[in-house]
Amino acid sequence: MTAVHRVAVLVFDGVKLLDVAGPSEVFAEANRGGANYELVICSVGGHDVDSSTGMRIPVDRDVVDSGSFDTLLVMGGDVFPSTPVSPELREAASDLAGRSGRVASICTGTFILAASGLLDGRRATTHWQHTATLARAYPQITVVPDAIFIQDGAVFSSAGVTAGIDLALALLERDHGAEMARRVAQLLVVFLQRPGGQSQFSPSLSGPRPRVPALREVVDAVAADPAGEYSVEQLAALAHLSPRHLTRLFREELGTTPAKYVELIRFDAAKALLDAGHSVTEAAQLAGFGSSESLRRAFSTHLGISPQVYRRRFQAFGQD
């Protein structure tokens, strides 16, 4: 028989239900194919927890008396990163990690690993919405914003929610080979290796609005009409500033140049148009790229895929 592979699943009140269910299904399906994973749901104090949906999750063991494990999975939840990781949860993750062969986080579970010091000096990722926050809060971590999951030694981290399935399949492949992982992926009707990174799901521009009113006026004007004419001189005239002063404000507040900012606004507009069912040619014209070739170059630069591939992945049901 295949040796037992013990997997600790660290949960807490507010844990994302799909963070728990997705990877668990991968290992359960693998068991039906000959693997021997034993999933042990653990919490601080051994108390059952309420998930993000309100569904109660029964807990098997208290962290302190759960034994040793081959794999530790630290789940995420919407409570992070807006709420600090409690000392008890931080210590629980650290304690379990010390008794586990490898450690992995799902979605915002990365913040629990980070708070425990388990990611210091390592590369890591989390949900695209929170990668910038992770980088600011923990400068000792090298954050990789576009990754679906990251391995750094025996420590793994994954992007948002369903990326936990991608990570679990990768762990399964390491344990039992590509054929079993491929079979499980087929049975669950998911990609064994998802095409593209998580940036294809995220807006290109995020963060607080500019503090300077003149700069806010400029970015609002571009967002309202992405297809407009926006040379640096035209933008500066709109803000009643010199081109040099405007360029400095863009760098200080937005970390980019006026031209690159306009391109990102147009890029997000083109993605929205493709999502809504417009053709690549229509999206290019309406978003201000002028030609489908210019839009193709932008997609290749920012996502590594073509607009046609993006449209097929994200078009709504019923669209041609």
DRENDO-355212 format. One line per field, with one value per residue (C-alpha): residue in three letters; residue number from 1; z, x, y. Coordinates in nm, 3 decimals, padded with zeros to 5 digits, always signed. Layout:
BEGIN
type: (ALA	...)
seq: (NUM	...)
pz: (Z	...)
px: (X	...)
py: (Y	...)
***
This chain:
BEGIN
type: (MET	THR	ALA	VAL	HIS	ARG	VAL	ALA	VAL	LEU	VAL	PHE	ASP	GLY	VAL	LYS	LEU	LEU	ASP	VAL	ALA	GLY	PRO	SER	GLU	VAL	PHE	ALA	GLU	ALA	ASN	ARG	GLY	GLY	ALA	ASN	TYR	GLU	LEU	VAL	ILE	CYS	SER	VAL	GLY	GLY	HIS	ASP	VAL	ASP	SER	SER	THR	GLY	MET	ARG	ILE	PRO	VAL	ASP	ARG	ASP	VAL	VAL	ASP	SER	GLY	SER	PHE	ASP	THR	LEU	LEU	VAL	MET	GLY	GLY	ASP	VAL	PHE	PRO	SER	THR	PRO	VAL	SER	PRO	GLU	LEU	ARG	GLU	ALA	ALA	SER	ASP	LEU	ALA	GLY	ARG	SER	GLY	ARG	VAL	ALA	SER	ILE	CYS	THR	GLY	THR	PHE	ILE	LEU	ALA	ALA	SER	GLY	LEU	LEU	ASP	GLY	ARG	ARG	ALA	THR	THR	HIS	TRP	GLN	HIS	THR	ALA	THR	LEU	ALA	ARG	ALA	TYR	PRO	GLN	ILE	THR	VAL	VAL	PRO	ASP	ALA	ILE	PHE	ILE	GLN	ASP	GLY	ALA	VAL	PHE	SER	SER	ALA	GLY	VAL	THR	ALA	GLY	ILE	ASP	LEU	ALA	LEU	ALA	LEU	LEU	GLU	ARG	ASP	HIS	GLY	ALA	GLU	MET	ALA	ARG	ARG	VAL	ALA	GLN	LEU	LEU	VAL	VAL	PHE	LEU	GLN	ARG	PRO	GLY	GLY	GLN	SER	GLN	PHE	SER	PRO	SER	LEU	SER	GLY	PRO	ARG	PRO	ARG	VAL	PRO	ALA	LEU	ARG	GLU	VAL	VAL	ASP	ALA	VAL	ALA	ALA	ASP	PRO	ALA	GLY	GLU	TYR	SER	VAL	GLU	GLN	LEU	ALA	ALA	LEU	ALA	HIS	LEU	SER	PRO	ARG	HIS	LEU	THR	ARG	LEU	PHE	ARG	GLU	GLU	LEU	GLY	THR	THR	PRO	ALA	LYS	TYR	VAL	GLU	LEU	ILE	ARG	PHE	ASP	ALA	ALA	LYS	ALA	LEU	LEU	ASP	ALA	GLY	HIS	SER	VAL	THR	GLU	ALA	ALA	GLN	LEU	ALA	GLY	PHE	GLY	SER	SER	GLU	SER	LEU	ARG	ARG	ALA	PHE	SER	THR	HIS	LEU	GLY	ILE	SER	PRO	GLN	VAL	TYR	ARG	ARG	ARG	PHE	GLN	ALA	PHE	GLY	GLN	ASP)
seq: (1	2	3	4	5	6	7	8	9	10	11	12	13	14	15	16	17	18	19	20	21	22	23	24	25	26	27	28	29	30	31	32	33	34	35	36	37	38	39	40	41	42	43	44	45	46	47	48	49	50	51	52	53	54	55	56	57	58	59	60	61	62	63	64	65	66	67	68	69	70	71	72	73	74	75	76	77	78	79	80	81	82	83	84	85	86	87	88	89	90	91	92	93	94	95	96	97	98	99	100	101	102	103	104	105	106	107	108	109	110	111	112	113	114	115	116	117	118	119	120	121	122	123	124	125	126	127	128	129	130	131	132	133	134	135	136	137	138	139	140	141	142	143	144	145	146	147	148	149	150	151	152	153	154	155	156	157	158	159	160	161	162	163	164	165	166	167	168	169	170	171	172	173	174	175	176	177	178	179	180	181	182	183	184	185	186	187	188	189	190	191	192	193	194	195	196	197	198	199	200	201	202	203	204	205	206	207	208	209	210	211	212	213	214	215	216	217	218	219	220	221	222	223	224	225	226	227	228	229	230	231	232	233	234	235	236	237	238	239	240	241	242	243	244	245	246	247	248	249	250	251	252	253	254	255	256	257	258	259	260	261	262	263	264	265	266	267	268	269	270	271	272	273	274	275	276	277	278	279	280	281	282	283	284	285	286	287	288	289	290	291	292	293	294	295	296	297	298	299	300	301	302	303	304	305	306	307	308	309	310	311	312	313	314	315	316	317	318	319	320)
pz: (+00.000	-00.056	+00.262	+00.441	+00.357	+00.639	+00.539	+00.805	+00.699	+00.923	+00.947	+01.149	+01.174	+00.842	+00.639	+00.269	+00.209	-00.141	-00.011	+00.200	-00.039	-00.360	-00.249	-00.034	-00.341	-00.529	-00.256	-00.207	-00.580	-00.576	-00.297	-00.524	-00.774	-00.534	-00.327	+00.052	+00.176	+00.526	+00.567	+00.924	+00.982	+01.260	+01.447	+01.750	+02.045	+01.823	+01.790	+01.485	+01.270	+01.063	+00.697	+00.472	+00.361	+00.717	+00.672	+00.979	+00.928	+01.174	+01.311	+01.375	+01.603	+01.813	+01.659	+01.971	+01.975	+01.605	+01.554	+01.258	+00.894	+00.547	+00.422	+00.593	+00.408	+00.555	+00.432	+00.353	+00.426	+00.357	+00.706	+00.575	+00.519	+00.662	+01.002	+01.164	+01.207	+01.570	+01.781	+01.837	+01.465	+01.389	+01.650	+01.531	+01.175	+01.301	+01.528	+01.254	+01.001	+01.238	+01.233	+00.856	+00.564	+00.340	+00.388	+00.150	+00.172	-00.020	-00.124	+00.172	+00.387	+00.263	+00.519	+00.797	+00.676	+00.641	+00.993	+01.121	+00.958	+00.739	+00.417	+00.521	+00.242	+00.011	-00.304	-00.257	-00.404	-00.296	-00.447	-00.707	-00.508	-00.216	-00.368	-00.330	+00.034	+00.100	-00.054	+00.153	+00.481	+00.443	+00.244	+00.335	+00.102	-00.277	-00.398	-00.745	-00.843	-01.158	-01.038	-00.990	-00.734	-00.623	-00.482	-00.282	-00.130	+00.077	+00.103	-00.148	-00.184	-00.424	-00.569	-00.503	-00.419	-00.707	-00.741	-00.441	-00.681	-00.913	-00.619	-00.489	-00.835	-00.845	-00.503	-00.619	-00.928	-00.709	-00.491	-00.748	-01.093	-01.386	-01.492	-01.165	-01.147	-01.506	-01.431	-01.125	-01.321	-01.591	-01.338	-01.173	-01.518	-01.453	-01.616	-01.494	-01.568	-01.602	-01.899	-01.812	-01.480	-01.247	-01.405	-01.671	-01.394	-01.243	-01.339	-01.462	-01.246	-00.877	-00.567	-00.418	-00.630	-00.674	-00.394	-00.623	-00.766	-01.104	-01.145	-01.044	-01.315	-01.572	-01.482	-01.465	-01.812	-01.957	-01.785	-01.918	-02.279	-02.331	-02.709	-02.684	-02.792	-02.494	-02.565	-02.263	-02.382	-02.410	-02.065	-01.917	-02.070	-01.920	-01.577	-01.628	-01.556	-01.752	-01.918	-01.693	-01.375	-01.483	-01.560	-01.216	-01.050	-01.242	-01.125	-00.763	-00.719	-00.971	-01.027	-01.404	-01.697	-01.852	-02.172	-01.989	-01.770	-02.076	-02.229	-01.914	-01.908	-02.271	-02.203	-01.924	-02.147	-02.426	-02.186	-02.074	-02.435	-02.518	-02.206	-02.333	-02.665	-02.897	-03.163	-03.135	-03.408	-03.237	-02.897	-03.043	-03.203	-02.912	-02.653	-02.848	-02.978	-03.338	-03.480	-03.377	-03.415	-03.153	-02.919	-02.985	-02.886	-02.566	-02.473	-02.546	-02.322	-02.027	-02.032	-02.262	-02.464	-02.765	-02.747	-02.928	-02.661	-02.383	-02.546	-02.572	-02.205	-02.069	-02.310	-02.152	-02.206	-02.526	-02.700	-03.034)
px: (+00.000	+00.101	+00.235	+00.003	+00.069	-00.068	-00.198	-00.276	-00.540	-00.523	-00.861	-01.012	-01.339	-01.401	-01.190	-01.277	-01.479	-01.343	-00.986	-01.058	-01.281	-01.076	-00.745	-00.929	-01.115	-00.786	-00.643	-00.970	-00.990	-00.627	-00.710	-00.968	-00.688	-00.447	-00.294	-00.321	-00.366	-00.503	-00.652	-00.663	-00.857	-00.685	-00.770	-00.652	-00.812	-00.963	-01.290	-01.516	-01.510	-01.755	-01.653	-01.698	-02.038	-02.159	-02.124	-01.976	-01.654	-01.596	-01.240	-01.051	-00.770	-00.629	-00.308	-00.105	-00.181	-00.218	+00.118	+00.353	+00.260	+00.401	+00.219	+00.071	-00.195	-00.267	-00.601	-00.703	-01.006	-01.154	-01.054	-00.698	-00.522	-00.764	-00.744	-00.407	-00.320	-00.381	-00.083	-00.259	-00.304	+00.047	+00.194	-00.026	+00.108	+00.465	+00.415	+00.260	+00.524	+00.793	+00.626	+00.562	+00.775	+00.646	+00.424	+00.174	-00.067	-00.389	-00.491	-00.458	-00.322	+00.006	-00.044	-00.051	+00.278	+00.422	+00.319	+00.479	+00.811	+00.793	+00.831	+01.123	+01.379	+01.153	+00.950	+00.572	+00.239	-00.121	-00.451	-00.382	-00.591	-00.349	-00.002	+00.087	-00.027	+00.183	+00.490	+00.447	+00.377	+00.658	+00.948	+01.161	+00.944	+00.991	+00.632	+00.555	+00.224	+00.138	+00.203	-00.073	+00.153	+00.515	+00.757	+01.058	+01.227	+00.976	+00.741	+00.461	+00.210	-00.079	-00.299	-00.668	-00.926	-00.932	-00.553	-00.549	-00.662	-00.371	-00.132	-00.279	-00.243	+00.122	+00.183	+00.007	+00.228	+00.538	+00.410	+00.265	+00.369	+00.215	-00.019	-00.213	-00.223	-00.349	-00.617	-00.738	-00.746	-00.954	-01.199	-01.237	-01.263	-00.983	-00.649	-00.352	-00.147	-00.363	-00.264	-00.140	-00.086	-00.336	-00.290	-00.541	-00.805	-00.700	-00.727	-00.398	-00.432	-00.514	-00.442	-00.559	-00.654	-00.390	-00.371	-00.305	-00.635	-00.481	-00.357	-00.696	-00.854	-00.615	-00.666	-01.044	-01.044	-00.846	-01.068	-01.381	-01.256	-00.968	-00.975	-00.897	-00.574	-00.338	+00.012	+00.206	+00.156	-00.223	-00.245	-00.032	-00.259	-00.560	-00.396	-00.266	+00.085	+00.407	+00.478	+00.782	+00.581	+00.305	+00.555	+00.709	+00.366	+00.290	+00.614	+00.573	+00.206	+00.145	+00.492	+00.473	+00.487	+00.185	+00.219	+00.234	-00.060	-00.272	-00.178	-00.287	-00.619	-00.673	-00.564	-00.821	-01.085	-01.001	-01.031	-01.374	-01.484	-01.367	-01.547	-01.863	-01.843	-01.678	-01.440	-01.068	-01.087	-01.376	-01.205	-00.885	-01.066	-01.299	-01.019	-00.790	-00.529	-00.606	-00.531	-00.573	-00.196	-00.129	-00.374	-00.208	+00.131	-00.017	-00.171	+00.155	+00.341	+00.101	-00.048	+00.168	-00.138	-00.323	-00.651	-00.821	-00.711	-00.821	-01.161	-01.216	-01.130	-01.351	-01.640	-01.981	-02.206	-02.404	-02.149	-02.014)
py: (+00.000	+00.363	+00.518	+00.759	+01.123	+01.339	+01.684	+01.943	+02.197	+02.504	+02.682	+02.968	+03.160	+03.335	+03.091	+03.090	+02.773	+02.716	+02.751	+02.444	+02.251	+02.292	+02.139	+01.882	+01.754	+01.717	+01.494	+01.304	+01.232	+01.121	+00.875	+00.714	+00.664	+00.496	+00.776	+00.775	+01.131	+01.179	+01.526	+01.658	+01.980	+02.175	+02.495	+02.685	+02.508	+02.238	+02.433	+02.402	+02.716	+02.919	+02.953	+03.256	+03.125	+03.070	+02.695	+02.528	+02.330	+02.044	+02.037	+01.714	+01.825	+02.105	+02.237	+02.157	+01.784	+01.709	+01.535	+01.566	+01.612	+01.572	+01.882	+02.187	+02.386	+02.731	+02.859	+03.216	+03.430	+03.771	+03.885	+03.925	+04.154	+04.414	+04.240	+04.163	+03.795	+03.707	+03.592	+03.258	+03.190	+03.311	+03.076	+02.789	+02.824	+02.841	+02.540	+02.326	+02.433	+02.308	+01.966	+01.950	+01.846	+02.122	+02.426	+02.586	+02.880	+02.932	+03.285	+03.527	+03.246	+03.396	+03.673	+03.414	+03.265	+03.615	+03.715	+03.395	+03.483	+03.173	+03.374	+03.593	+03.599	+03.397	+03.454	+03.438	+03.537	+03.590	+03.710	+03.980	+04.226	+04.208	+04.159	+04.529	+04.522	+04.212	+04.376	+04.693	+04.514	+04.260	+04.410	+04.109	+03.898	+03.905	+03.926	+03.785	+03.949	+03.752	+03.396	+03.137	+02.973	+02.998	+02.742	+02.856	+02.555	+02.362	+02.661	+02.721	+03.005	+03.048	+03.320	+03.368	+03.104	+02.852	+02.879	+02.646	+02.373	+02.452	+02.431	+02.105	+01.949	+02.059	+01.901	+01.584	+01.571	+01.595	+01.311	+01.071	+01.186	+01.370	+01.091	+01.082	+01.463	+01.478	+01.219	+01.409	+01.736	+01.568	+01.425	+01.767	+01.933	+02.182	+02.262	+02.061	+02.374	+02.685	+02.904	+03.252	+03.424	+03.588	+03.930	+03.824	+03.837	+04.170	+04.535	+04.682	+04.992	+04.987	+05.189	+05.519	+05.818	+06.087	+06.344	+06.643	+06.779	+06.867	+06.511	+06.370	+06.584	+06.439	+06.071	+06.119	+06.271	+05.980	+05.723	+05.894	+05.889	+05.642	+05.694	+06.065	+06.235	+06.247	+06.371	+06.491	+06.848	+06.800	+06.641	+06.919	+07.183	+07.007	+07.023	+07.378	+07.253	+07.231	+06.892	+06.854	+06.922	+06.683	+06.408	+06.451	+06.423	+06.104	+05.947	+06.059	+05.965	+05.688	+05.545	+05.569	+05.812	+05.986	+05.780	+05.447	+05.546	+05.627	+05.292	+05.105	+05.292	+05.197	+04.840	+04.799	+04.959	+04.714	+04.419	+04.543	+04.578	+04.226	+04.099	+04.266	+04.081	+04.334	+04.207	+04.270	+04.536	+04.714	+04.701	+04.844	+05.137	+05.217	+05.196	+05.425	+05.178	+05.263	+04.919	+04.558	+04.513	+04.783	+04.611	+04.275	+04.419	+04.560	+04.225	+04.047	+04.293	+04.292	+03.941	+03.732	+03.625	+03.761	+03.955	+03.667	+03.417	+03.655	+03.701	+03.324	+03.276	+03.551	+03.590	+03.555	+03.256	+03.290	+03.513	+03.397)
***
